[in-house]
Amino acid sequence: MPRGRPTRASVYARLETALNELRSRLGGLPTPEEATYVWRDIWHLEAHHSTALEGNTLVIREVEALLDRGRAVGAKPLKEYMEVKGYGDAASWVYSQAHNGEQLDDGELVTLAELRQIHATLMDPVWQVAPHQDATDRESPGNFREHDIHPFDGGMTPPSWALVPPMLRDWLDLANGTGSRLRDPSHGPLPEQLASLHNSFERIHPFIDGNGRAGRLVLNLILVRLGYPPIVIMKQQRPAYLAAMERADEGDPGLLGELLARAMLDNLNRFILPSVAGPARLVPLAALVDERFSAAALRQAAQRGRLEAFQGSDGIWRSSRAAIDSYERTKGRWRKSEK
């Protein structure tokens, strides 16, 4: 079969394998105290891309300067710096909830008060410099809208504002049952359960502004409390993300589920697995990519027997940081032997 983009089913299978390895072999998701630099990198990435999805123009260097040093580097509108600051503050609190997954079995994953807190933290800095022009005092950050929303471009119309509180209570019941539903395969793959949950929040559209950013933060709160890596949807994926949300509006969460699954795998392989695996621990080759070797180069070395690696029954090649270092030291010898 010719090589191509992996199927949705294979992406889901790879994610399930990676999450099982994270929990069973590698001790679970590291806490922010255990891996400060890992969470800092995800923090920068998420604050940049999640705000950029909504039109923010700060580049990653400007985001890092603002979040790490409180410096407004560049000459962008003040509103844009405040958007990133609010998102960074809210994401920092979300990440502080990360642990190795005890709440997969019991406990609330998110409360109404936390949902409102996330929105207030996210939007308050922006509100100080550029409040929503149509908002009343009762619709300030952390408070629900009292306006009806016009239909979206894709055709979906959020419910009347009077229905927001009861619909959110139902949504919270759904969200807090996520852990138990994951144990029942009849509810479908994890990524599609997450897609339906995220889409249903956005369909309610509980706030007058900031619903996309708040919804992505709440989704990540649920994930880190389950012991799963947070999701970062890249700004380049905006058209695909919006198309997937529209498909989910129509009752098909598959496209959005696949996008979320790929995002989780990216964060696992780029940040989480390298941080929790010791030098001798076997991890997928994708988690060992660095400035020295690309994924393709490592796979080729493994297939040729030059890199100590093992291919599991799932087809995934695994190696260790120690093996990579050894391969780098001996790489010159392999080249000489071919001459």
N, C-alpha and C positions, 0 to 999 in steps of 0.2 A: 504494500500500500504506500503510495507517495506521501512524503511528509507534508504537513500543513498545520493549520491552526488546530490545537487540541479540541476535541469535542466537549460540549458542556458536561456530559457525564464523566469524562476523564478528568476535567478540572475539579468537579465535585469530589471525585475519588481521591485525587491528589491532596485536596484540602483536608479531607477526613483523615487520611494517613498522617499528614503533617501535624494536625491537631492532636491525634492520638499519641504521636511520638513526643510532642511537646509535654503532654500531661504524664504519660506513663514512663518515658525514659529520661526526660530532661528536667523533671521537677516542676513543670508548669510555667506560667507567665511570670517573668521577674517583676518584683515590685519596683516602683520608682526609686526607693532607697537602695535597692540592690544594683540597679543599672541606670544611674542618673543620665549618663551620656546617651544611652539608647532612647530613653523617653524624650530627651531634649531634641534629638534629631527628628523623631516622629512629630513632636510638638511644633517645631519649625515648619515641617512639611505640611501638616494638617492646617495650621493657621494660614499658611500661604495659599494652599490650593482651595480650601473650603471657602475662603473669602473671595478668591479669584473667580470661583464658579458664579458668584453673584455680581461680578464686575469690578472688584477691587484690582488696582493696577500695581500695587507694591511688588517688587521683585524679591526673590528669596533673600538676597543680601540685606535689603531694607527691613525685611521681616525679622531676620536674625538680630540685627542691630537694635531694633525696637524691643523685642522680647528679652534679649539677654542683657542689654545695657540701658534700656529706656531712652535710646537716642532716636530721634526722627531724622534719619539719613535720607537725603533726596529733597525734592520740592513738590511733593504730592499734596492734594487737598487734605486738610486736617481730619476731615471725616474719614478718609481712608486709613490713616494711622489709628484712629480710634476704633474702627472696625476690627483691625488686626489685634489691637490691645485687648478689646473685649473678648474676642474669640480666644486669644491666648490665655487670658485669665480663666475663662470657662473650661477650656481644654485641660489646663493645669489641674483644676479641681477634679475633672473627670478621670484623669490618669492617676490621681492620688487614690482612687478607689480600686486600682488594679490589684489582683491577687491570683492565686493559682486555681481558682474555680470552685471554692467551697459552696458558693451560692447556686451551683448547677442543680443542686438537689432541693434546697430550702431557702427561704428568705425572699424578701421583696427585692426586685432588681431596680425599680425606680418608683418614686412616690410623686404625688401631685406637687408637693412642696419642692421637691428637687427639680422637677420639670420647670416650675416657675423660677426657681433660683438660677438655673442654667440660663434661661432667657434673660433674666434681669442682669446677670453678670455679663452676658454676651452683648446686650444692647445698651446698657446704661452709659458707657463712655460715648457712644455715638449720639445718644439722645441729648447729651450735654451740649453738643455742638451743632447737631442737625436733627432735631426731632421730626418724626413723621408729620407731614403737613396736615393730614386729615385726622390725626389722633386726638382724642379727648384726654383729659387728665386721668380718666379711669382706664385708659388703654396704654399707659406708660409701661416700660419694661417690667416683665413678670406678670402682667395682667392680660386677661384675654380680650380679644377684640369685641367691639360693640358695633361693628360695621359689617355689612354683607360684602362679599368679595365678588368681583366680576369674573365671568368664566375665563379659564386659562386658554392659552393659544391652542392647546391640544383638545380643548372641548370640555374638560372637567370643571364643574362648578362646585366650590366648597359649600358646605351646609350653611344655613342661616346662623347668624352669630348666637341666637338664643339656644341653639342645639349644641354649641361647643362644650359646655360643662358636662352634660350627660354622656356625650360621645367620647370625651376624654376619659371619663370614669370607665367606660367599656374598654377603651384602648389600654388603659393601665391594667385592667384585669387580664387582657390578652398578653400584654408585655410581661407581666409577672408570672404567667404560666409558661413562659418560653422554656425554662429549664426542664420542667416535667414533660413538655411536648417533645423535646429533643430525644427523649428515651423511647418514643413511640414512632417507628418508621412510617406509620400510616399518615403522619402529618406532613410527610415530604422531606426533601433534603434541607439541611440547615440553611444554606444560602437563600433558598426560596422562602423559608419561614421568615428570615430576616428581611427579605425584600418586601414581603406582604406587610410586615410590621412597620417598616419604614414608610412604605407607600400609604398605608392607612393613616399614619400620623400626618403626612403632608396633605392628604385629602381633607382632613379635618381643618387644617390651617388655623390653629387656635389663636395666633397672635396677628396683630395688624401688620407687622413687619418682622423679618428675621426668621421665618419659619423653616427655610431650607437649612440654614446654619444650625438652628436649634435642633432640628430633626436629626441631623448628622451627629451632633454632639450626644443627643439622647441615645441614639443607636450605639455609639461607642461606649457610653456608660454601661449599657446592658452587656455589651461584648466583654469589657474588661472585668465586670463583676462575675461573668461566667468563666473567666480565665482565658478568654480568646483575645487575639490581637485586635487593636482598633483598625478601622477602615479609613483610608485616605483616597478620595476620588480626585484624580488629577484634573487640573483645569483643561487639559487637552481632551479629556473625556466628556466635556460638557454636552456636546451633541448626542453622544451615545447614552449618557445618563438621562437626559431629558426624554429621549426616545424610549428608553427602558421604563421610565416612570409612566409615560403615556400608555405603554403596553400593559403595565401593571394596573393602571386605572381601569383597563378593560377586562381585568381578571386574570391576566397571564403574567405571573411574576418571574418567568424563566429568564428573560433577557436581563432583568435587573439582578436576579440571583447570580447569574454568571458574572456580571460585572463586580458584584460584591465579593464573590468567591476569589476572583483574580486579585482584587485589592487586598484581601486578607492574606493570600499566598505571598504577594509582593512584600508586605510588611513582615510576615514570618521569616521569609528567606533573606530579606535585606537587613533587618534589624534584630528580630527576636532570637531566632535560632543561633546566629553567631555569638550572641551575648550569653546564652545559657549553656552552650556546649563547650566543655573543656577541650584542651588540645587533642585528646585521644578519642573523644566522642564521635561516633559516626552520625553524620547529618547529610541531607541531600546536597548534591553538588551546587545547586542554586544558592545555598546558604554559605558557600565557600568562595563565591566570586568576589574578587577585589581588584585593585589596580594592576595586579600582576597577571591575572588569568581571567579570561571570560568564561562563561558557562560552556560555550562551544569548545574552547581549548581544553577545559578540564574533562569534558565528556570524551573528546578524542583521545586524550592521554589515558583515560580509564579503559577505553575500548581497546587500545593498543597494548595494555598491560604495563604502561610506564608509570602510571599513578596507582598506588595501592587503593583500590576501591572495590566495592561489591555491588552487584545489581540484584535487588530483591525480586521476589515473585511479583511485585507490583510494577516491575519494569524501571523503577527509579534507582539511579546510581547513587551510592553513598560513600563518603570518604571522611577524612578528619583533617583538622588544621595541621596536625603533626605530619600527616602524609603529604599534604600540600607543600609544607616547608621542605620535606625530604625530596620531593619531586623537583622543587626549584633548585636545590643544591646539585642534583644529578642531571638536570636538563641538558647541560652542555655536553655531557658524556653521550647522551642519546644522539645528539646532533653529529658528533664526531663519528659514531659508529655507523652512521648512514652514509658517510662520505666514501 
